Amino acid sequence: MPPIPPRETENVEQPALRTSRQFDQSTRTPRAHRPGSGEEVRGRFFNTPRRVAIAGDWHANTDYGRQVISHAAKRNADVLVHLGDFGYSFKDTYLDCLDDALATEDMILGFVEGNHEDFDWLLAQPVAEDGLRYLRERIVHLPRGLRWNWGQTRCLALGGAHSIDRFLRTEGTSWWPQEQISAADVRAAVEAGPADVMFCHDCPAGIEVPGMARDRYGFPAEELAESEANRARLRYVVDRVRPCRLWHGHFHHRYRTMLDGADYRTVIDGLGRDNGPIDNNMVVFNLREIGSHPARGGR
């Protein structure tokens, strides 16, 4: 099936140069770690929703994130799954503003990591007994390999991707080596068996994302090879988990296509980025639709 032409033409994120400012680590303290907070909605992410919003990259854009949350609420979403490149430096002002917006709409946001996240800080946050990292009362991180059931829909989170502009970035400031899916992540994802839907940042190998060749033109061959290696690891998981649907960000284009495996078919949806039309960045579906599609013939 040929991909649906994208309705927006955003390029890949402009690289942060080596002159990027350092972020003050001391300004980022998860509110869920502060006394008297985080208990009222803890665990609510796993409650079976009626309607699910799914959003692509925000790149720590506070105003855009608040607009998307408001738009999702108007479409009666109960929960929002974010597909990575969510927090970047995870500044308090960003997290607090989004947490307040989510509280206003009585919504929970869970995100998989992208490639542009401060992994040193994020992975240092504790994992709760339910498998989530609570960065705020209503903002939770979905670690790689996390599985949960929403009703009869089996869900798998597997974030991460490679930064092809790594050579323009500074390790520990604007680039982090933990960004890629590891062999251990692959093993953990596969060992748990089939899933109906995967929430990812990267797109599996075998899919030609609209605009990808143009967006990647001129980048070093070794960086493109690293990117494809990460996509191949993701494809290895998809071949064994055989989801009905897979949602991803990273490439900043809204499109849909079909991945035909040896013994399965997966509907692939890519979403757009911040500063583009909200309807390209975020979609809302009834729960039964996020893990099934008529073109796939059911589960």
C-alpha positions as CSV (number, residue, x, y, z in Angstrom):
1,M,0.0,0.0,0.0
2,P,1.5,3.4,-1.0
3,P,1.8,5.9,1.9
4,I,-0.8,8.6,2.3
5,P,0.9,11.9,1.2
6,P,1.7,14.0,4.3
7,R,-0.3,17.2,4.8
8,E,2.7,19.0,6.3
9,T,6.3,19.3,5.2
10,E,8.3,19.9,8.3
11,N,11.9,18.9,8.0
12,V,13.8,16.9,10.7
13,E,14.6,18.9,13.8
14,Q,17.3,21.5,13.2
15,P,20.4,20.4,15.0
16,A,21.5,22.1,18.2
17,L,25.0,23.4,17.7
18,R,27.9,22.9,20.1
19,T,27.4,26.3,21.4
20,S,24.1,25.2,23.0
21,R,23.7,26.4,26.6
22,Q,24.1,24.0,29.5
23,F,20.9,23.2,31.3
24,D,20.8,23.8,35.1
25,Q,20.3,20.3,36.5
26,S,19.2,21.8,39.9
27,T,16.0,23.3,38.4
28,R,14.6,19.9,37.5
29,T,13.0,18.1,40.5
30,P,10.1,15.7,39.8
31,R,7.0,17.0,41.6
32,A,6.0,13.4,42.3
33,H,9.1,13.3,44.7
34,R,7.8,16.2,46.7
35,P,5.8,15.6,49.9
36,G,2.1,15.5,49.6
37,S,1.8,15.0,45.9
38,G,1.5,12.3,43.2
39,E,-0.8,10.0,45.1
40,E,-4.2,11.1,43.9
41,V,-3.7,10.0,40.3
42,R,-0.9,7.4,40.7
43,G,-1.6,4.4,38.6
44,R,-4.4,6.0,36.6
45,F,-2.5,5.6,33.3
46,F,-3.3,1.9,33.4
47,N,-7.1,2.5,33.8
48,T,-8.9,1.4,30.6
49,P,-9.8,4.6,28.7
50,R,-12.7,5.1,26.3
51,R,-10.7,7.4,24.0
52,V,-7.0,7.7,23.5
53,A,-5.0,10.6,22.2
54,I,-1.6,9.9,20.5
55,A,0.8,12.7,19.8
56,G,4.1,13.2,18.0
57,D,7.2,15.2,18.9
58,W,6.8,18.4,21.0
59,H,10.5,19.2,21.6
60,A,9.7,20.7,25.0
61,N,7.4,23.3,23.3
62,T,5.2,24.4,26.2
63,D,2.7,26.4,24.4
64,Y,2.2,23.8,21.7
65,G,1.9,21.0,24.2
66,R,-0.8,22.9,26.1
67,Q,-2.7,23.5,22.9
68,V,-2.6,19.8,22.0
69,I,-3.8,18.8,25.5
70,S,-6.7,21.2,25.2
71,H,-7.5,19.9,21.7
72,A,-7.4,16.3,22.9
73,A,-9.8,17.1,25.7
74,K,-12.2,18.7,23.3
75,R,-12.2,15.3,21.5
76,N,-13.0,13.5,24.7
77,A,-9.6,11.8,25.2
78,D,-9.1,10.2,28.6
79,V,-5.3,9.6,28.2
80,L,-2.6,10.9,26.0
81,V,0.3,8.8,24.7
82,H,3.3,10.8,23.5
83,L,5.7,9.3,21.0
84,G,8.9,10.9,22.2
85,D,11.1,14.0,21.8
86,F,8.8,15.1,24.6
87,G,10.9,16.9,27.3
88,Y,14.5,17.4,26.0
89,S,15.9,19.1,29.2
90,F,12.8,18.4,31.3
91,K,12.8,21.8,32.8
92,D,10.4,22.5,35.7
93,T,8.6,25.2,33.9
94,Y,7.7,22.9,31.0
95,L,6.7,20.0,33.2
96,D,4.7,22.1,35.6
97,C,2.8,23.9,32.9
98,L,1.8,20.7,31.2
99,D,0.9,19.0,34.5
100,D,-1.4,22.0,35.2
101,A,-3.0,21.7,31.8
102,L,-3.5,18.0,32.2
103,A,-5.1,18.6,35.6
104,T,-7.5,21.1,34.2
105,E,-8.6,18.5,31.6
106,D,-8.4,15.6,34.1
107,M,-6.1,13.7,31.7
108,I,-2.9,11.6,32.1
109,L,0.1,11.8,29.8
110,G,2.5,8.9,29.3
111,F,5.5,9.2,27.0
112,V,8.1,7.0,25.4
113,E,11.5,8.5,25.1
114,G,12.7,9.9,21.8
115,N,16.3,10.6,20.8
116,H,16.3,14.2,22.0
117,E,15.8,13.7,25.7
118,D,18.2,14.2,28.6
119,F,18.7,10.5,29.4
120,D,21.2,11.1,32.2
121,W,18.4,12.9,34.1
122,L,15.5,10.8,32.9
123,L,16.9,7.4,33.7
124,A,18.1,8.6,37.1
125,Q,14.5,9.0,38.2
126,P,13.1,6.1,40.1
127,V,10.8,3.5,38.6
128,A,7.7,2.9,40.7
129,E,6.3,-0.5,41.5
130,D,3.9,-0.2,38.6
131,G,6.8,0.2,36.1
132,L,6.4,3.9,35.5
133,R,8.6,6.9,36.2
134,Y,6.4,9.7,37.7
135,L,7.9,13.0,36.7
136,R,4.7,14.8,37.7
137,E,1.4,13.7,39.1
138,R,0.0,13.4,35.6
139,I,3.2,13.0,33.5
140,V,4.7,9.5,33.4
141,H,7.5,7.9,31.5
142,L,6.9,4.6,29.8
143,P,10.2,2.7,29.9
144,R,11.3,0.6,26.9
145,G,9.6,-2.8,27.0
146,L,6.8,-1.7,29.3
147,R,3.6,-3.7,28.6
148,W,0.1,-3.1,29.8
149,N,-3.5,-4.0,28.8
150,W,-6.2,-1.5,28.2
151,G,-9.2,-3.8,28.2
152,Q,-8.4,-6.5,25.6
153,T,-5.8,-4.3,23.8
154,R,-2.2,-5.4,24.6
155,C,0.1,-2.4,24.5
156,L,3.9,-2.2,24.2
157,A,6.1,0.9,24.6
158,L,9.5,0.9,22.8
159,G,11.0,4.4,22.5
160,G,14.4,5.5,21.2
161,A,16.1,6.4,17.9
162,H,19.4,7.6,16.5
163,S,20.3,11.3,16.1
164,I,21.7,11.6,12.6
165,D,22.9,15.1,13.6
166,R,24.9,13.7,16.5
167,F,28.1,15.2,15.0
168,L,26.7,18.7,15.6
169,R,25.7,18.0,19.2
170,T,27.6,17.8,22.6
171,E,27.5,14.6,24.6
172,G,25.7,15.2,27.9
173,T,24.2,18.5,26.8
174,S,22.4,18.0,23.5
175,W,23.1,14.3,22.8
176,W,23.0,11.2,24.9
177,P,24.3,7.7,24.0
178,Q,21.3,6.0,25.6
179,E,19.1,7.2,22.8
180,Q,19.2,4.0,20.8
181,I,17.2,0.8,21.3
182,S,19.7,-1.7,22.9
183,A,20.0,-5.5,22.5
184,A,18.7,-5.8,26.0
185,D,15.6,-3.7,25.1
186,V,15.0,-6.0,22.1
187,R,15.2,-9.2,24.1
188,A,12.9,-7.8,26.8
189,A,10.3,-6.7,24.2
190,V,10.3,-10.0,22.3
191,E,10.3,-12.3,25.3
192,A,6.9,-11.1,26.5
193,G,5.1,-12.3,23.3
194,P,2.6,-10.7,21.0
195,A,1.1,-7.2,21.3
196,D,-1.8,-5.5,19.5
197,V,-0.3,-2.0,19.4
198,M,3.2,-0.6,19.7
199,F,4.0,3.0,20.7
200,C,7.5,3.9,19.4
201,H,9.6,6.9,18.5
202,D,11.4,5.4,15.5
203,C,9.9,3.7,12.5
204,P,10.8,0.1,11.7
205,A,13.1,-0.8,8.8
206,G,11.2,-1.6,5.6
207,I,9.1,1.6,5.6
208,E,10.0,4.5,3.4
209,V,8.7,7.5,5.3
210,P,7.4,10.3,3.1
211,G,10.1,13.0,2.8
212,M,12.8,10.9,4.5
213,A,15.3,10.9,1.6
214,R,15.0,14.7,1.3
215,D,15.2,15.3,5.0
216,R,18.3,13.2,5.4
217,Y,20.2,14.4,2.3
218,G,23.7,15.4,3.1
219,F,24.1,13.8,6.5
220,P,27.1,11.6,7.0
221,A,26.8,8.0,5.8
222,E,27.9,6.6,9.1
223,E,25.1,8.4,10.9
224,L,22.5,7.2,8.4
225,A,23.9,3.7,8.9
226,E,23.5,4.0,12.7
227,S,19.9,5.2,12.2
228,E,19.1,2.2,10.0
229,A,20.6,-0.1,12.5
230,N,18.2,1.2,15.2
231,R,15.3,0.8,12.8
232,A,16.5,-2.8,12.1
233,R,16.4,-3.6,15.8
234,L,12.9,-2.2,16.0
235,R,11.9,-4.3,13.0
236,Y,13.2,-7.4,14.6
237,V,10.8,-6.8,17.5
238,V,7.9,-6.0,15.2
239,D,8.5,-9.3,13.2
240,R,8.1,-11.2,16.5
241,V,5.5,-9.2,18.3
242,R,3.4,-8.8,15.1
243,P,1.3,-5.8,16.3
244,C,-1.8,-4.8,14.4
245,R,-0.8,-1.2,14.6
246,L,2.4,0.8,15.3
247,W,2.5,4.5,16.0
248,H,5.7,6.6,15.8
249,G,7.1,10.1,15.7
250,H,10.7,11.1,14.9
251,F,10.3,11.8,11.2
252,H,7.8,14.7,11.7
253,H,5.4,13.7,8.9
254,R,1.8,12.5,9.2
255,Y,1.2,9.5,7.0
256,R,-0.1,5.9,7.1
257,T,1.1,2.8,5.3
258,M,1.2,-1.0,5.6
259,L,4.1,-3.1,6.7
260,D,3.8,-6.6,5.2
261,G,5.8,-9.1,7.2
262,A,6.3,-12.8,6.5
263,D,3.2,-13.8,8.5
264,Y,1.6,-10.6,9.6
265,R,0.5,-7.1,8.5
266,T,1.0,-4.0,10.6
267,V,-0.6,-0.6,10.0
268,I,2.1,2.1,10.5
269,D,1.1,5.6,11.4
270,G,3.6,8.4,11.7
271,L,2.8,11.8,13.3
272,G,4.0,15.3,12.8
273,R,5.9,17.7,15.1
274,D,5.3,20.8,17.1
275,N,4.6,24.1,15.3
276,G,2.7,22.2,12.6
277,P,-1.0,21.7,12.4
278,I,-2.3,20.0,15.5
279,D,-4.3,17.5,13.5
280,N,-1.0,16.3,12.0
281,N,0.7,16.0,15.4
282,M,-2.2,14.4,17.4
283,V,-5.0,12.0,16.7
284,V,-7.8,10.7,19.0
285,F,-9.3,7.2,18.6
286,N,-11.7,5.0,20.5
287,L,-9.8,2.4,22.4
288,R,-10.8,-0.5,20.1
289,E,-9.3,1.4,17.1
290,I,-5.8,1.9,18.4
291,G,-5.0,-1.8,18.2
292,S,-7.0,-2.8,15.2
293,H,-7.6,-1.7,11.6
294,P,-10.0,-2.9,8.9
295,A,-7.0,-3.2,6.4
296,R,-5.4,-5.7,8.7
297,G,-8.5,-7.8,9.1
298,G,-8.9,-7.4,12.8
299,R,-6.4,-8.5,15.5
